[in-house]
Amino acid sequence: MHRVVSLKFKRGLALTALAAAALIAGCGGGGTSQIEPFAPTRLIAFGDESGAILQSGKKYTINGLNPDTRQIECRANPVWTQVLASGFNFVFSQCNTDFVVLPQGIMYAAAGVKVADVRDKIDQHLSNDRFGPKDLVSMMVGVNDILELYRQFPAVSKDSLINEAKARGKLLAEQANRIANANGRVLVATIPDVGLTPFGWKEREQQTDIDRAAFLDQLSAAFNISMRLNLINDGRLIGLVLVDETIQQIARFPGAFGYSDVTQAACRSEIAPQDCTTETLKADATPTWLWAGDTLLGPTAQQRIGVLALTRAKNNPF
């Protein structure tokens, strides 16, 4: 009796497996086929100063120097968009020092940019170009929005400002969706919690009405959550880079990630952000500090985010 039941059970498993195989074959998903790796032909970078490169080659982090001339070397200490570009052997015209290849990177990211500015820059791009299935489009923006909203407190209530942060996160999602619907392939990054920045720490110490850093965290979280909830969620057209979770982990366990300081800005305050270099740091600072400026990431954090973005771009089923 047990043998009969066993044979019937095995026969049922075999039939189930055959049926599953037939269904996969009918859907065009043969067991020996592989998904072709995504190979973009250009990178289009939208966003704020976190991913920007100036025409001079300067960046908003701790700029590296040429060891011979002691001048800023744009390829040293790359920002996250450069790390992403280099993973596909792309360069931006702002840092094409060797002129060996034609730049396949288009840089729209710039200092001070907010979400509404990204919308306008997408309009600008579409006025004489388009997005295609081989375009990788990167987006990280929102910190300047949070700072703008925060500075309206307490004249404007917390609830109103949090709701506006949600609206701006939704607006960013709409821009990512817009590019995806235009046939582009999008990487969109969450923003770091502004309460964890040197700016946030100083606000906590200097303002005593409420916990200002916690409020900045709330604004950042409202922005990020709203952005994520409003993205097209088909797992194919848009890839998400979780910068907020990465910075939170580093801030919580700095030693585990090799950071000696996660609360102070490494660059001297009297130096313009784009002019900060390894030779203009505070006396005890190093390029391995988490933050370069009050809200600007240092080069090791930029590198980590760039690797995260590159991994997402290569693994996402674009």
C-alpha positions as CSV (number, residue, x, y, z in Angstrom):
1,M,0.0,0.0,0.0
2,H,2.8,2.4,0.9
3,R,4.6,1.7,-2.3
4,V,1.4,2.4,-4.4
5,V,1.0,5.8,-2.6
6,S,4.6,6.6,-3.2
7,L,4.5,5.8,-6.9
8,K,1.4,7.9,-7.3
9,F,3.0,10.8,-5.4
10,K,6.1,10.6,-7.5
11,R,4.0,10.4,-10.7
12,G,2.1,13.5,-9.6
13,L,5.3,15.5,-9.0
14,A,6.6,14.5,-12.4
15,L,3.4,15.6,-14.2
16,T,3.5,18.9,-12.2
17,A,7.1,19.5,-13.3
18,L,6.3,18.8,-16.9
19,A,3.3,21.2,-16.8
20,A,5.5,23.9,-15.3
21,A,8.1,23.4,-17.9
22,A,5.5,23.6,-20.7
23,L,4.1,26.8,-19.1
24,I,7.6,28.4,-19.0
25,A,8.3,27.4,-22.6
26,G,4.9,28.8,-23.7
27,C,6.0,32.1,-22.1
28,G,9.2,32.2,-24.0
29,G,11.4,31.6,-20.9
30,G,13.4,28.6,-21.9
31,G,15.5,27.1,-19.1
32,T,18.8,27.7,-21.0
33,S,18.2,31.3,-22.0
34,Q,19.8,34.2,-20.0
35,I,18.7,37.8,-19.5
36,E,21.0,40.0,-21.5
37,P,22.9,42.3,-19.2
38,F,21.9,45.9,-19.5
39,A,24.4,47.8,-21.6
40,P,23.5,51.5,-21.8
41,T,25.0,53.7,-24.5
42,R,24.9,56.9,-22.4
43,L,24.3,58.2,-18.9
44,I,22.2,61.2,-18.3
45,A,22.6,62.6,-14.7
46,F,20.0,64.8,-13.1
47,G,20.2,66.1,-9.6
48,D,21.8,68.4,-7.1
49,E,25.4,69.1,-6.1
50,S,25.9,65.6,-4.7
51,G,26.4,64.3,-8.2
52,A,27.5,67.4,-10.0
53,I,30.8,68.2,-11.8
54,L,31.6,71.8,-12.8
55,Q,33.1,72.7,-16.1
56,S,36.3,73.3,-14.2
57,G,36.2,69.7,-13.1
58,K,35.6,70.7,-9.5
59,K,33.0,68.8,-7.4
60,Y,31.1,69.3,-4.1
61,T,33.1,67.0,-2.0
62,I,36.7,66.8,-0.9
63,N,38.5,67.3,-4.3
64,G,41.6,65.2,-4.9
65,L,44.8,66.8,-6.2
66,N,47.3,65.9,-8.9
67,P,50.4,64.8,-7.1
68,D,52.7,66.7,-9.4
69,T,50.9,70.0,-10.0
70,R,48.9,70.1,-6.7
71,Q,45.9,71.3,-8.8
72,I,42.5,69.7,-8.5
73,E,42.3,66.4,-10.4
74,C,38.7,65.8,-11.4
75,R,39.2,62.0,-11.7
76,A,40.4,61.8,-8.1
77,N,37.8,61.4,-5.4
78,P,34.9,60.9,-7.8
79,V,31.4,61.7,-7.0
80,W,28.8,59.0,-7.2
81,T,27.7,59.8,-10.8
82,Q,31.3,59.4,-11.9
83,V,31.6,56.0,-10.2
84,L,28.4,55.0,-12.0
85,A,29.7,56.2,-15.3
86,S,33.1,54.6,-15.0
87,G,31.4,51.2,-14.4
88,F,30.2,51.4,-18.1
89,N,33.5,53.1,-19.3
90,F,31.7,56.4,-19.7
91,V,33.0,59.9,-19.0
92,F,31.4,63.3,-18.7
93,S,32.7,66.1,-20.8
94,Q,33.5,68.0,-17.5
95,C,36.1,65.4,-16.7
96,N,37.4,64.1,-20.0
97,T,41.0,65.0,-19.4
98,D,42.5,62.4,-21.7
99,F,40.2,62.9,-24.6
100,V,40.6,59.2,-25.4
101,V,36.8,58.6,-25.8
102,L,33.9,60.7,-26.7
103,P,31.9,61.6,-23.6
104,Q,28.8,59.4,-23.2
105,G,27.7,61.2,-20.0
106,I,25.4,64.2,-20.0
107,M,25.6,66.3,-16.8
108,Y,22.4,68.1,-15.8
109,A,23.1,67.9,-12.0
110,A,24.1,71.2,-10.5
111,A,24.5,73.0,-7.2
112,G,21.3,74.2,-5.5
113,V,18.9,72.2,-7.6
114,K,15.5,71.2,-6.2
115,V,13.0,68.8,-7.5
116,A,11.1,71.4,-9.5
117,D,14.4,72.3,-11.2
118,V,14.9,68.7,-12.3
119,R,11.4,68.8,-13.9
120,D,12.5,71.9,-15.8
121,K,15.8,70.3,-16.9
122,I,13.9,67.2,-18.2
123,D,11.8,69.7,-20.2
124,Q,15.0,71.2,-21.5
125,H,16.4,67.8,-22.5
126,L,13.2,66.8,-24.3
127,S,13.1,70.1,-26.2
128,N,15.9,68.8,-28.5
129,D,16.5,65.1,-27.5
130,R,14.7,62.1,-26.2
131,F,15.0,59.1,-23.8
132,G,15.6,55.7,-25.2
133,P,15.9,52.1,-23.8
134,K,19.7,52.4,-23.9
135,D,19.7,55.6,-21.8
136,L,20.6,55.2,-18.2
137,V,19.2,58.2,-16.3
138,S,20.3,58.9,-12.7
139,M,18.5,61.1,-10.3
140,M,19.3,62.2,-6.7
141,V,17.7,65.4,-5.5
142,G,15.7,66.6,-2.6
143,V,18.2,67.8,0.1
144,N,17.8,71.4,-1.0
145,D,14.0,71.0,-0.9
146,I,14.2,69.8,2.7
147,L,16.5,72.7,3.7
148,E,14.1,75.2,2.0
149,L,11.1,73.8,3.9
150,Y,12.9,73.5,7.2
151,R,13.9,77.2,7.1
152,Q,10.1,78.1,7.0
153,F,9.7,76.7,10.5
154,P,8.2,77.8,12.9
155,A,6.4,80.4,10.8
156,V,4.8,77.4,9.0
157,S,3.7,74.4,11.1
158,K,5.5,71.1,11.2
159,D,2.5,69.2,9.7
160,S,2.2,71.6,6.8
161,L,5.9,71.3,6.0
162,I,5.9,67.5,6.3
163,N,2.9,67.5,3.8
164,E,4.9,69.7,1.4
165,A,7.9,67.3,1.7
166,K,5.6,64.5,0.7
167,A,4.4,66.5,-2.2
168,R,7.9,67.1,-3.4
169,G,8.8,63.5,-3.0
170,K,5.8,62.6,-5.2
171,L,6.9,65.2,-7.7
172,L,10.3,63.5,-8.0
173,A,8.6,60.1,-8.5
174,E,6.5,61.7,-11.2
175,Q,9.7,62.8,-13.0
176,A,11.2,59.3,-12.7
177,N,7.9,57.8,-14.0
178,R,7.9,60.4,-16.8
179,I,11.3,59.3,-18.0
180,A,10.4,55.6,-17.7
181,N,7.2,56.1,-19.7
182,A,9.3,57.9,-22.3
183,N,11.3,54.6,-22.6
184,G,14.3,55.6,-20.5
185,R,15.8,53.4,-17.8
186,V,16.0,55.2,-14.5
187,L,18.0,55.0,-11.3
188,V,16.5,57.1,-8.6
189,A,18.2,57.5,-5.2
190,T,16.6,58.4,-1.9
191,I,18.2,61.3,-0.1
192,P,20.2,61.0,3.2
193,D,18.4,62.0,6.4
194,V,19.3,65.7,6.7
195,G,19.1,65.4,10.5
196,L,22.3,63.2,10.3
197,T,24.3,65.9,8.5
198,P,26.6,68.3,10.3
199,F,23.9,70.9,9.6
200,G,21.4,68.8,11.5
201,W,23.7,68.2,14.4
202,K,24.4,72.0,14.8
203,E,20.7,72.8,14.6
204,R,20.0,70.3,17.4
205,E,22.6,72.0,19.6
206,Q,21.7,75.6,18.7
207,Q,17.9,75.5,18.6
208,T,16.1,74.5,21.8
209,D,12.4,74.8,20.9
210,I,12.2,71.2,19.5
211,D,14.7,68.6,18.5
212,R,15.6,70.2,15.2
213,A,17.6,67.2,13.9
214,A,14.6,64.9,14.5
215,F,12.4,67.3,12.6
216,L,14.9,67.2,9.7
217,D,14.7,63.4,9.8
218,Q,10.9,63.6,9.7
219,L,11.0,65.9,6.6
220,S,13.6,63.6,4.9
221,A,11.6,60.5,5.6
222,A,8.4,62.0,4.4
223,F,10.1,62.9,1.2
224,N,11.7,59.5,0.6
225,I,8.6,57.5,1.5
226,S,6.3,59.5,-0.7
227,M,8.8,59.2,-3.6
228,R,9.0,55.5,-3.2
229,L,5.2,55.0,-2.9
230,N,4.6,56.9,-6.1
231,L,7.2,55.3,-8.4
232,I,6.1,52.9,-11.1
233,N,6.6,49.6,-9.3
234,D,7.1,47.0,-12.1
235,G,10.7,46.2,-11.1
236,R,11.9,46.8,-14.7
237,L,11.9,50.4,-15.7
238,I,13.1,52.0,-12.5
239,G,15.9,51.0,-10.1
240,L,16.0,52.3,-6.5
241,V,19.2,53.2,-4.7
242,L,18.7,53.4,-0.9
243,V,21.1,56.1,0.0
244,D,19.1,56.9,3.2
245,E,19.5,53.4,4.6
246,T,23.2,53.4,3.7
247,I,24.0,56.7,5.5
248,Q,21.8,55.6,8.5
249,Q,23.9,52.4,8.9
250,I,27.2,54.3,8.6
251,A,26.0,56.8,11.2
252,R,24.9,54.0,13.6
253,F,28.1,51.9,13.2
254,P,30.8,54.2,11.9
255,G,33.7,52.0,13.0
256,A,32.3,49.0,11.1
257,F,32.5,51.0,7.9
258,G,35.9,52.6,8.6
259,Y,34.7,56.1,9.5
260,S,36.3,58.0,12.3
261,D,33.8,60.9,12.3
262,V,30.1,61.0,11.1
263,T,28.9,64.3,12.6
264,Q,31.3,67.0,11.5
265,A,32.2,68.6,8.2
266,A,35.8,67.8,7.2
267,C,36.2,71.0,5.0
268,R,37.1,74.3,6.5
269,S,34.0,76.6,6.6
270,E,35.8,79.6,5.0
271,I,36.5,77.5,1.9
272,A,33.9,77.5,-0.9
273,P,32.4,74.0,-1.1
274,Q,33.6,73.4,-4.7
275,D,37.2,74.5,-3.7
276,C,37.6,72.1,-0.8
277,T,40.6,69.8,-1.3
278,T,42.6,67.3,0.7
279,E,44.8,70.4,1.6
280,T,42.0,72.6,2.9
281,L,40.6,70.3,5.6
282,K,40.2,71.0,9.3
283,A,43.3,70.2,11.3
284,D,42.1,66.8,12.6
285,A,40.0,65.9,9.5
286,T,40.7,63.2,6.9
287,P,39.0,62.4,3.6
288,T,37.5,59.3,5.3
289,W,35.1,61.4,7.4
290,L,31.5,60.8,6.3
291,W,30.8,64.5,5.5
292,A,32.8,67.0,3.5
293,G,30.5,69.9,4.2
294,D,27.4,70.8,6.2
295,T,25.2,68.6,3.9
296,L,27.9,67.4,1.4
297,L,29.1,63.8,1.4
298,G,32.8,63.0,1.6
299,P,34.6,60.9,-1.1
300,T,34.4,57.6,0.7
301,A,30.6,57.9,1.0
302,Q,30.4,59.1,-2.6
303,Q,32.3,56.0,-3.7
304,R,30.0,53.7,-1.7
305,I,26.8,55.2,-3.2
306,G,28.3,55.1,-6.7
307,V,29.0,51.3,-6.2
308,L,25.4,50.8,-4.9
309,A,24.1,52.6,-8.0
310,L,26.3,50.6,-10.4
311,T,25.3,47.3,-8.8
312,R,21.6,48.3,-9.1
313,A,22.0,49.3,-12.7
314,K,23.7,46.1,-13.6
315,N,21.3,43.8,-11.7
316,N,18.1,45.6,-12.5
317,P,16.2,43.8,-15.3
318,F,16.2,46.8,-17.5
